[in-house]
Amino acid sequence: MDWIERVARIPVDDTNEPADVCIIELGGTEAAIRDVRMLGLAPDLIACRCANALEENTIAKIAQYCDVERSHVISVMDVASLYHVPLSLRSQNILSHLRELLRLDSIDMDVRLVDQGAKTWNAWKTLTLEQDHLYDSVTIALLGKYTDHPDAYHSVVKSLEHSAMACSRKLNLILVSSEYLEASCMVTAPAEYHKAWHSLHTADGVIVPGGFGERGTSGMLAAIRSCRDNNTPFLGICLGMQLAVIEYARNVCNLPNANSEEFDKETEDRVIIFMPEVDRTTMGATMRLGLRPTHFQPGSDFSKLRKLYETKAENAPTGNGILNGHLPNHVPTTKATANGPVVGRPSTSEVASPLIVSERHRHRYEVNPEYVDRLTKAGLHFVGKDDSGDRMEILELPDHKWFVGVQFHPEYLSRVLQPSKPYLGFVAASAGVLPAVIRGKGRRTSSMALLDGAAEAVVNGMEGVRI
């Protein structure tokens, strides 16, 4: 009981005030509730996880033994899509129960916030219900070394889902173990080798997410070269971006020994290096973490990813440091939002960068700045860099359907109603609708209008985080 009360009072946002609502998850409904009632906790609502809607006699039994009204027993049942759960809960009048229990009617609600909430809900309904009526699909090959543990890529998969929904496509995701793409598997595991390459060649797009260590990277390098040579849409995240640099250095810049310091500390051409400010002798707490600004470089007008970010910057509200706000020294604010990354333009002509975005990072290796000029002259453009201009954040090939690598992890800020821009561009290119998405016409007309109307979502107090 003491533990529950202590945890329930921990602030969950930047107001540093105790939480208003405490949700306790219990197993074994009747016995568990009996136990917590003995501790002095009485439930107001009981949500029961179940395969199908609870029958009336079951609801009556739970209500009787748990001393709640029958209408306060909610079925959280299996649905066709995870995104349909809010629709199911609303159909059981959960909003009315919450309004009554929390006395929300006694609060003076800002009309603007109520209107924004209604727009967000309408956008959610329209977008998620469209899933049941989608007939076109997009096949994405997720190339990784942890495919035996799919949860390792959970945020990546969700970001792909968000983007596929925005493009009105069903996501057909294929997990491909990069180790089976390696030449040695042609002898040791020929069936898996040919299956992996078949999956790669028949996919509409290929994504290489983050990871650590050398295992499986030779297969990733072969796949990245295949994407580059065959104009297959490619997205590299963190390690995926670094491997795209290695592949380009080896096969285009004529640096056959190019490698990452992570894989070979003695390599002749270290195009990927350990970040110089990080302690090399300690593995703990040595990552570059959190929200960091990325400056799109002058001359990056060709960038497809920049065009996608620009659509957000043009629609971003100004003032109060939200999205388009800037500090007095003209450095843009870097607060995360549930609408995705902060996106802003420099407020004065003193800043050369045409567009600044902030995304979350998690890495300890980076592109070696000594090789940037050579790579750029060979055609690999680093369109996004950090504040110093020495750290490469985004790479892109101009004459390609979509060949983009990012050092950051855009999946951390992807949301159903606001898909991550790198993921959205990648999926749109894979589905053949990227030009339409860049023009803002990629979604079905009805849901696009509703989503645009919901862009200014409700702020919940956590450093501008929106719902």
N, C-alpha and C positions, 0 to 999 in steps of 0.2 A: 504494500500500500504506500509506504514512504517513497519507494522508487517511482511508482506511477505518478504520485503527486509532484515529485521533484522534476521528472522528465516533462510532465505536462506544463510546467511553468517556464521551460527553456524558451527564450525568444527565437523565433524562426525567420525574422526579417530585420531590416536595419532600423526599425523603431525601437528595438531593445525592450519591447514590452512583452509580458507573458502572452502565450497563445490564447485565442478566444475559444477555440474548439479543440477537444482532445478525442481522437479516434483510437479505440483499442481493438486490436484484432485477436480473436479468441478461437480456439479449436474445440469442437464438441459442444455445440451451442448450449444445451440446457445445463449440463454439468458445469461448464465453464462460467456461465452467467450466475449459477448458484454460488460458485466460489467467490466471484467478485462482489456479489451482493452481501456476502458475509463480511467483506472488507468495507462495506459502506458505500459501494458504487452501484447505482441503479441505472440500467440502460434506458435511453430515450427512444432509440431506433435499433432494430436488429436487422442486419443485412446478411442473408444466408446465401452462400455460394452453392449453386446447384446446376445440374445439367439442364433441367427443364423447370418451368414455372412451378412453384410450390402449389400443391393441391390445397383446397380450402380446409380440409380436416387437419392437414399438417400445420397450416398457418394458425388454426385455432389452438392446437396443442402447444405450439411454441409460445403463443401469446399468453395462454393460461399459466403455463409453468414458469414463464419468465416475467409475468406480471407487466405486460405492455398491451396496448390496444392492438387489435388485429390489423388495423390499417398501418401500424408501425412496424410490421414484419415485411421486409422487402426481399424480393427474389433477385439475386444477382446471377442470372442464368447464362448458359452458353448462348452466344449469338454468332452470326455469320462473320462478323469482324469485330475486333477489339474496339474499333471506333464507333460501334453501335451501342456500346454499354451506356453512355450518357442518355441516348434516346430511350433505352429500356427503362432506366431509372426514372426519367421524367414521366414516362407513361404510367408509372406507379405513384404519381403525385408526390415524389420526394421533395420537390420544391415547396409544396404547400406545408409539408411536415417541418422542413427546416425553417420556413418563414414563421411558423407558429412557435416552434421550440426556441428559436433564437430571438423572437420578438422583432423581426425585421421590419414589420409594418410600423413600428414606433420610431423608426429612424427616418430622418429627412434625406431622401435619396436625391443626388444630383441628377437632374433630367438628362444631362449630357452622358453621364455614365450609364444610366438606364438604357438610353438609345444605343450606345456602343455595345452594351451587353446583348441587346436584342439582335444587333447586326452580326455580332460574333456567333450567336446561337444559330441564326438563320444560315450563316455561311457554313457552320459545322454540319448542320442537317443536310444542306444541299450537296456539299462535297462528299460526305461519307455515304449518303444514300445512293449517290451516283455509282458507287462501287458495284452495286448489285446489277447495274445495267451497262457495264463496260464489256465490250467484245474484243477490242484490240488489245494486244499485250505487247510488252517490251521485255526481252530476255537479257538479263544482266549476269555475267560471270563474275563472281566474287572470288578473286584469286588470293588465297592466303595460306599460312602455315599452321593455323589453328582450326581448320575446318572440322576436325573431330569434336570440337567444342564450340558449336555455333553461337552460344551466348557470348563468346569473346567478341563477336561482331554485332552485338545487339543494337547498339546505337547507329551503326552503319546501315544495318538492314532497315531500321525504322526511318532513317533519312531517305533511303531509296523508296520506301513505301510512300512517304510524304510527297516526294517528287513525282512518282508515278501517278498518284491521285491527281496532282495538279495538272498533269499532262493528259488526263483522261485515259490512262492505260492501266491494265492489270500487270502487276509485277510478277514476272517469272524468274525467280532467282535460282541460280545454279552455283553451288559451292564447289570450287575446284582446288584441290590440294596442289600447291605449287611444286612440291617434290616430285609429283608424277609427270611434270613437264620437262624434267631434266633428262638429258640425253642418256644417262646411265640407266634410266628406267626402261629404255627401249629394249634392253637385254634382261634386266632383272625383273621387270613387271610390265611386259609388253601390252597386256590388255588394259591396264590402268593408264599406261602412257598414251595409247591411241584414244581412249575414252576422254582423257583430260584435254588432249589437243582438239578432239572433235567438239567438245563443249565450248572450247575457246573460239574456234573458227565459226561456229554456228550462233554465237551470242551476238546480240546487237551492240553491246558495249562491255568493256572490261574495267573493273575497279581493283586496284591494289591498295588495301588499307594499311594502317600502321602495324608495326611489329618490332621485334628485337632479335638480334642474332643473325648469323649467316645462313642457318638451315633454310633450304628452300629458295634462297634468293637467286640462284642460277636459273631456276625455272621461271621466276618472275621476270628476270632480265630477258629471257627468250620471248616471253609473252609480250613484254613491253615493246620489243623490237617488232614483233609481228603486228601489233596495233599501229605502230608508227608507219611501217611499210605498207600496210593494207588499208590505211585510213579508217581504222576501227576506232570509235570513240573510246577514250581512255581517261581515267581519273586516278591520280596517285595521291594518297594521303600520307603525309609524314614520311615513313620509310618508302612508300610508293613513289613519292616525288624524288627522294634521294636516289632510288634505283633508276628512275628515268634519266637523271643526270649522268649516272655511271654508264648506262646503255648508250647515251648519245656521245659521251666522251670516247667510248671504245670504238663505236662503229661509224661515227661521223667525223670526229675530231682526230681520228687516227692515234688514239692513246690506248693501245691494247691492254695495258696494265692498270688502267684507271680503276680505282676501287674506293671503298670506304675505310676509314681508319678503324671503324668498328669491326670490320671483317679481317683486315690485314694491316697491322700497324707499320709494317716495313714496306708497303707498296710504293712503287716508284712515283705514281701520280695519285696523290690523295685528293680526289675531287670532293670527297665528303670528309669532314674533320670533326674532331671533338671540339665543342665550343670552348674558346680560349679562356673564358672567365670561370670555367667549371673545374672543380677539383677532380683530377684524373684518378686519384688513389682511393676515392670513396664513392661507393655506388649509391648510398642513401642520400636523399635530399639534394641531388645534383641536376635535376631537370629544370628546364626553362618552362615555367608553368603559368597558366592564367591568361587573362585577356591582354592582347598586345596589338598595337596599331600596325597596319600594313598600308604603305603609300603606293598607290599606282603611279608608275613612272611616266614622265613626259614622253610622248611618242608611242604610248600604249593604246592609242585610239582603236587599233585593229582588234584588241582583246575582246573576245566574246564574253568572258567572265566579267570584265569591267562593265560592259554594256548591261549585264544583268544587275550588277550592284548599283549602277547609275539609275536604273528605274526606281530603286528604293530610295536613293538619295534625293531624287526629284520630288518624291512624295513624302519625304520625312518632315515632320513638324519641326519648327524652330522654337528656341527659347527654353529657359530652365535647364539647359544642358541635356535635353532629351534628343537623342538621335543626331540632330544637326548642330548641337550646342558646342561651343568652344571655350576653352579657358582663356584668361586674359592674354596669355602669351601666344595665342592662336594655335595651341596644341589641342586637338579635338578630345573631347571626353571619351572615356573608354569603358562605359558601363554596358554590361550585357543586358539584353532584353529577350523575352520569350518570343519576340517577333524575329529573332535571329540576331546577327551581329549589329553593333552600332555602325551606322554608315553616315558619313558626313563629308561636306566639301570644305576646303580651307575658306576661312571667312575674309581673308585679305589676299591681295595679289603678291604679298611677300612670300607666300608659300608656293613652291614650284609644283608640288604634287597636285594633280587634278582631282584626286579622289582618295579618301582615307577610310579604311574599314578596320574594325577591330574584331578579331576572332580569338578563340581559346587555343592555347598551345600546350604541348606535352612532349618535349624532346630534349636530347642532350647532344645530338650531332647536327651538323648544318653543312651547306654548300661552302666549299673553300673559295673565298673571294678572289684568290690568285688565279683561278681558272675561269672566272666569269666572263672576261673580255673574249677569251678564245671560244668559249661556248656560244656567246652571243654572236660573234662574227660568223660562226658556223650555222647560225639560224635558230638557236634555242634562246628564246627571249625571256628574261626575268622581268616580268611586267609589274611585280609587286616586291617592295623591299621594306625593311624596318625603318625606324626613325634615323638610324645612322647611315643607312644606305649601303651598309656592308653585309647585312644578313639577308639572304634571298628567301622570300616568302611565297612567291607565286611564279611558276614558269608556264609558258604556253607556246605552242607552235602555231604560227599564223595561218599556214595553208593546210589546215587539217580540220576535219569535221569537229573534233573536240579532243585536244591533247593538252591536258592541264594537270599540273602538279601543285599541291599546296603543302607548305610546311606545317600549317596549323590543322586543327581537327574541327572542320565546320559542322560535323554531325552533332557536336555538343549543343549547338544552338538551333538545330532544325526543329520546326514545329509543324503540326498538321496543317494549319492555316497559313504558315509562312515557311515553306521549305527552304533549306539551305541553298544559297545561290550556286555554289560549285556542284552540289548534287543535282539541283534542278537543271542546270545547263547540261550536265552529263547525261541525265536520263532523257531530256528533251532531244539532244543530239542523237542518242541511241534510238529514239522513237521516230526520228525524222521530222520533229516539229520545232526545232530550236529557233529558226527565224521567226515563227509565229509567237513563241514564248518571249523572245526578246522584244517584239513589238507589243507585248501585253495581250496577245490574242490566243494564247496557247491553251487556255482552259475553255470548257464549254461556256457559252455566253452567260448563262444564268449564274453559275457558280463564280465566274470571274468577277462579275459585278458585285456579288455579295462579299467575296473575299477582299476586294479593294475597299469596300465600305467598312470592313472590319479591321483595316490596317491599323487604325488608332485604337488599340485594345485597351482594356482597363488596367491601370497600374495598381499593383498590389502592395507596393511599399518596399519591395526588395531591390533597392538600387535601380529603380526603373523597370524591373522585370514585369512583363505583361502576361495576361492570360488570354 
